[in-house]
Amino acid sequence: MKKVLLFILVILVFAIVVIAMTLGSNNDQVVTFNYLIAQGEYRISTLLATLFGVGFILGWIVSGVFYLRARLSLGRAKRKIKRLESAQTKQESQESRPTVASATK
């Protein structure tokens, strides 16, 4: 199931890239793009492709950070559960042993 979802995601991204390239190839207009420190004149197709790529990469980075944080948290929780279960079984095994001192009286 995971592979199917990944395949659908790859196909979707590929379709979006193809659509962006198609739209961009038909738009050869030059526009002025103002950003914080400078200004430049770019073709709409180049600007569209660049901003799409930057947004896509930033989205993957942000998603990856949240995914990594969740995986680390899950790993810590599993280790804590194992530690608590082993301590509980150790305590139960010590309580179930008969004491030698009470049997000799």
FILUM-984204 format. One record per atom (N, C-alpha, C, CB): residue number from 1; x, y, z. Coordinates in steps of 0.02 Angstrom, whole numbers, always signed. Each point is the difference from the previous one (the first is absolute). Glycine has a CB too. Layout:
<recs>
REC   num        X        Y        Z
REC   NUM        X        Y        Z
...
</recs>
This chain:
<recs>
REC   num        X        Y        Z
REC     1      +41      -59       +0
REC     1      -41      +59       +0
REC     1      +43      +63       +0
REC     1      -90      -63      +60
REC     2     +145      +59      -22
REC     2      +45      +57       +4
REC     2      +32      +16      -68
REC     2      +23      -29     +120
REC     3       -5      -24     -156
REC     3      +31       +9      -66
REC     3      -50      +30      -50
REC     3      +76      -97      +24
REC     4     -139      +78      -18
REC     4      -51      +26      -45
REC     4       -9      +75      +12
REC     4      -58     -112       -3
REC     5      +55     +132      +67
REC     5       -8      +71      +16
REC     5      +61      +40      -22
REC     5      -71      -31      +97
REC     6     +130       +3      -89
REC     6      +61      +33      -22
REC     6       +0       +8      -76
REC     6      +62      -47      +99
REC     7      -83       -5     -134
REC     7       -4       +2      -73
REC     7      -50      +54      -23
REC     7      +30     -123       -5
REC     8      -87     +126      +37
REC     8      -50      +51      -17
REC     8      +28      +70      +13
REC     8      -93      -80      +27
REC     9     +129      +89      +27
REC     9      +30      +64      +16
REC     9      +51      +20      -53
REC     9      -17      -22     +122
REC    10      +58      -25     -144
REC    10      +51      +15      -51
REC    10      -34      +18      -66
REC    10      +80      -79      +56
REC    11     -132      +43      -74
REC    11      -37      +15      -61
REC    11      -32      +70       +5
REC    11      -23     -124      -19
REC    12       -5     +140      +76
REC    12      -31      +66      +10
REC    12      +51      +56       -7
REC    12      -84      -53      +76
REC    13     +142      +45      -45
REC    13      +53      +51       -5
REC    13      +23       +6      -73
REC    13      +37      -24     +119
REC    14      -28      -31     -152
REC    14      +20       +1      -70
REC    14      -52      +36      -43
REC    14      +63     -108      +17
REC    15     -127      +95       -4
REC    15      -53      +34      -38
REC    15       +1      +75      +12
REC    15      -70     -104       +7
REC    16      +82     +124      +55
REC    16       +3      +72      +15
REC    16      +59      +32      -35
REC    16      -54      -21     +112
REC    17     +110      -13     -114
REC    17      +59      +27      -34
REC    17      -14       +7      -75
REC    17      +76      -52      +87
REC    18     -108       +3     -116
REC    18      -16       +3      -71
REC    18      -48      +58      -14
REC    18      +17     -125      -10
REC    19      -67     +133      +52
REC    19      -47      +56       -8
REC    19      +35      +67       +7
REC    19      -92      -72      +44
REC    20     +136      +77       +5
REC    20      +37      +63      +10
REC    20      +45      +14      -60
REC    20       -2      -18     +124
REC    21      +34      -33     -151
REC    21      +43      +11      -59
REC    21      -42      +20      -61
REC    21      +83      -83      +46
REC    22     -141      +52      -53
REC    22      -44      +17      -56
REC    22      -24      +72       +5
REC    22      -35     -120       -8
REC    23      +12     +139      +66
REC    23      -22      +69      +10
REC    23      +58      +49       -8
REC    23      -90      -41      +77
REC    24     +147      +21      -51
REC    24      +59      +44       -4
REC    24      +25       +9      -71
REC    24      +29      -36     +113
REC    25      -33      -15     -153
REC    25      +25       +6      -69
REC    25      -43      +47      -42
REC    25      +47     -116       +9
REC    26     -110     +122       +9
REC    26      -44      +45      -36
REC    26       +3      +72      +25
REC    26      -75      -98      -20
REC    27     +109     +109      +75
REC    27       +4      +67      +29
REC    27      +72      +25       -4
REC    27      -96      -25      +78
REC    28     +111      +59     -132
REC    28      +68      +27       -9
REC    28       +4      +73      +20
REC    28      +18      -82      -92
REC    29      -67     +106     +128
REC    29       +0      +69      +21
REC    29      +54      +11      +53
REC    29     -122      +10      -26
REC    30     +151      +50      +25
REC    30      +49      +18      +50
REC    30      -35      +42      +53
REC    30      +96       -4      -85
REC    31      -86      -14     +148
REC    31      -31      +37      +55
REC    31      +54      +23      +47
REC    31     -106      -67       -9
REC    32      +91     +120      +46
REC    32      +46      +25      +51
REC    32      -19      -33      +66
REC    32      +16     +112      -61
REC    33      +33     -143      +92
REC    33      -11      -36      +63
REC    33      +39      +37      +54
REC    33      -17     -112      -59
REC    34      -19     +139     +107
REC    34      +32      +35      +57
REC    34       +5      -48      +59
REC    34      -46     +112      -39
REC    35     +105     -121      +64
REC    35       +9      -38      +61
REC    35      +36      +44      +49
REC    35       +3     -110      -62
REC    36      +10      +85     +122
REC    36      +21      +43      +55
REC    36      +61      +43      -15
REC    36      -46      -86      +74
REC    37      +97      +58     -103
REC    37      +63      +38       -6
REC    37      +13      +26      -71
REC    37      +44      -69      +92
REC    38      -83      +47     -140
REC    38      +14      +22      -69
REC    38      -63       -6      -42
REC    38     +121      -35      +11
REC    39     -112      +46      -75
REC    39      -54       -4      -48
REC    39      +30      -28      -64
REC    39      -63      +98      +52
REC    40      +23     -138      -86
REC    40      +25      -29      -62
REC    40      -56       -9      -50
REC    40      +90      -57      +62
REC    41      -70      +51     -124
REC    41      -49      -13      -53
REC    41      +11      -72      -24
REC    41       -4     +123      -35
REC    42      -49     -162      +39
REC    42       +3      -71      -17
REC    42      -58      -17      -45
REC    42      +57      -26     +108
REC    43      -48      -27     -147
REC    43      -55      -27      -38
REC    43      -47      -35      +48
REC    43      +71      -14     -105
REC    44     -135      +15      +90
REC    44      -50      -31      +45
REC    44      +13      -74       +6
REC    44      -84      +87      -32
REC    45     +104     -120      -22
REC    45      +12      -72       +2
REC    45      +57      -17      +48
REC    45      -42      -10     -118
REC    46      +95      +49     +116
REC    46      +57      -12      +45
REC    46      -20      +13      +72
REC    46      +80      +31      -92
REC    47     -115      +23     +103
REC    47      -22      +18      +67
REC    47      -47      -52      +29
REC    47      +13     +120      -29
REC    48      -59     -144      -12
REC    48      -48      -51      +22
REC    48      +36      -65      +19
REC    48      -88      +52      -74
REC    49     +132      -74      +32
REC    49      +36      -63      +13
REC    49      +45       +6      +62
REC    49       -3      -26     -123
REC    50      +37      +83     +129
REC    50      +45      +10      +57
REC    50      -39       +2      +66
REC    50      +79      +63      -74
REC    51     -133      -24      +76
REC    51      -39       +5      +61
REC    51      -35      -66      +18
REC    51      -16     +121      -24
REC    52       -6     -157      -27
REC    52      -29      -66      +13
REC    52      +52      -47      +30
REC    52      -82      +17      -94
REC    53     +141      -17      +65
REC    53      +54      -44      +26
REC    53      +20      +18      +71
REC    53      +40      -14     -117
REC    54      -33      +78     +130
REC    54      +19      +21      +68
REC    54      -54      -18      +50
REC    54      +67      +94      -49
REC    55     -130      -83      +31
REC    55      -55      -18      +44
REC    55       -4      -75      +13
REC    55      -62      +98      -42
REC    56      +74     -137      -10
REC    56       -1      -73       +6
REC    56      +55      -24      +47
REC    56      -48       -9     -116
REC    57     +108      +36     +107
REC    57      +56      -20      +42
REC    57      -11      +21      +72
REC    57      +77       +9      -98
REC    58     -100      +53     +109
REC    58      -14      +22      +68
REC    58      -54      -42      +33
REC    58      +34     +116      -33
REC    59      -85     -134       -5
REC    59      -53      -44      +27
REC    59      +27      -67      +23
REC    59      -80      +57      -75
REC    60     +125      -86      +34
REC    60      +30      -64      +19
REC    60      +44       +7      +62
REC    60       -3      -36     -120
REC    61      +39      +91     +125
REC    61      +44      +10      +58
REC    61      -42       +7      +63
REC    61      +85      +56      -72
REC    62     -138      -16      +70
REC    62      -42      +10      +59
REC    62      -35      -66      +19
REC    62      -18     +121      -32
REC    63       -8     -157      -18
REC    63      -32      -64      +14
REC    63      +50      -50      +29
REC    63      -82      +22      -92
REC    64     +143      -22      +65
REC    64      +52      -45      +25
REC    64      +18      +15      +72
REC    64      +43      -10     -115
REC    65      -40      +73     +133
REC    65      +16      +18      +70
REC    65      -54      -26      +47
REC    65      +62     +103      -39
REC    66     -125      -92      +21
REC    66      -55      -24      +43
REC    66       -2      -76       +2
REC    66      -65     +103      -27
REC    67      +79     -136      -29
REC    67       +1      -73       -2
REC    67      +57      -27      +43
REC    67      -50       +2     -115
REC    68     +108      +29     +110
REC    68      +57      -22      +40
REC    68      -13       +9      +74
REC    68      +76      +29      -95
REC    69     -107      +27     +113
REC    69      -16      +13      +70
REC    69      -49      -52      +26
REC    69      +21     +122      -17
REC    70      -71     -140      -22
REC    70      -49      -50      +20
REC    70      +33      -69       +7
REC    70      -91      +66      -57
REC    71     +135      -83      +11
REC    71      +35      -65       +4
REC    71      +45       -5      +61
REC    71       -4       -8     -125
REC    72      +39      +62     +141
REC    72      +43       +1      +59
REC    72      -41       -6      +64
REC    72      +83      +69      -62
REC    73     -139      -34      +64
REC    73      -44       -4      +58
REC    73      -28      -70       +9
REC    73      -29     +121      -16
REC    74      +10     -152      -39
REC    74      -26      -69       +2
REC    74      +54      -48      +24
REC    74      -80      +27      -93
REC    75     +141      -19      +70
REC    75      +55      -43      +22
REC    75      +13       +7      +74
REC    75      +50       +9     -113
REC    76      -50      +53     +138
REC    76      +10      +10      +72
REC    76      -56      -32      +41
REC    76      +60     +107      -24
REC    77     -121     -100       +0
REC    77      -57      -30      +36
REC    77       +5      -76       +1
REC    77      -72      +98      -34
REC    78      +92     -128      -22
REC    78       +7      -73       -2
REC    78      +55      -24      +47
REC    78      -40       +1     -118
REC    79      +96      +36     +120
REC    79      +54      -19      +46
REC    79      -23       +5      +73
REC    79      +85      +38      -84
REC    80     -123      +14      +99
REC    80      -25       +9      +69
REC    80      -49      -55      +18
REC    80      +15     +124      -11
REC    81      -58     -144      -35
REC    81      -46      -55      +13
REC    81      +37      -65      +12
REC    81      -87      +57      -71
REC    82     +139      -71      +30
REC    82      +39      -61      +10
REC    82      +34       +0      +68
REC    82      +19       -7     -123
REC    83       +9      +65     +141
REC    83      +34       +5      +65
REC    83      -49      -11      +57
REC    83      +83      +80      -50
REC    84     -142      -51      +46
REC    84      -50       -9      +53
REC    84      -26      -71       +2
REC    84      -32     +119      -13
REC    85      +23     -151      -44
REC    85      -23      -70       -1
REC    85      +53      -46      +29
REC    85      -70      +24     -100
REC    86     +134      -12      +84
REC    86      +52      -44      +28
REC    86       +7      +11      +75
REC    86      +61       +2     -110
REC    87      -69      +60     +133
REC    87       +2      +12      +72
REC    87      -59      -33      +36
REC    87      +60     +108      -21
REC    88     -118     -108      -11
REC    88      -59      -30      +31
REC    88       +8      -76       +3
REC    88      -71      +95      -43
REC    89      +96     -127      -10
REC    89       +9      -72       +1
REC    89      +54      -20      +51
REC    89      -36       -6     -120
REC    90      +88      +47     +126
REC    90      +52      -14      +49
REC    90      -29       +5      +71
REC    90      +87      +44      -79
REC    91     -129       +6      +92
REC    91      -30       +8      +65
REC    91      -48      -57      +15
REC    91      +11     +124      -11
REC    92      -50     -145      -38
REC    92      -46      -56       +9
REC    92      +37      -65      +14
REC    92      -82      +57      -75
REC    93     +139      -67      +42
REC    93      +37      -62      +11
REC    93      +32       +0      +70
REC    93      +22       -9     -124
REC    94       -2      +66     +149
REC    94      +28       +4      +68
REC    94      -54      -11      +53
REC    94      +88      +79      -41
REC    95     -149      -55      +28
REC    95      -55       -9      +48
REC    95      -25      -71       +1
REC    95      -32     +118      -18
REC    96      +37     -154      -36
REC    96      -26      -68       -3
REC    96      +47      -52      +30
REC    96      -62      +34     -102
REC    97     +126      -17     +115
REC    97      +47      -47      +30
REC    97      -17      -10      +74
REC    97      +90      +36      -82
REC    98      -88      -98     +104
REC    98      -10      -12      +72
REC    98      +62      +23      +39
REC    98      -77      -98      -24
REC    99      +66     +126      +81
REC    99      +55      +23      +41
REC    99      +28      -59      +40
REC    99      -49     +116       +6
REC   100     +114     -123       -3
REC   100      +34      -55      +34
REC   100       -3      +10      +75
REC   100      +76      -15      -98
REC   101      -74      +76     +122
REC   101       +1      +14      +72
REC   101      -66      -21      +33
REC   101      +79      +96      -21
REC   102     -135      -87      -11
REC   102      -64      -17      +31
REC   102      -11      -76       -4
REC   102      -47     +113      -32
REC   103      +77     -147      -13
REC   103      -10      -73       -6
REC   103      +41      -37      +52
REC   103      -22      +13     -122
REC   104      +75      +15     +149
REC   104      +42      -35      +49
REC   104      -28       +4      +70
REC   104      +98      +23      -71
REC   105     -143      +22      +87
REC   105      -27       +5      +68
REC   105      -49      -51      +14
REC   105      +18     +116       -3
</recs>
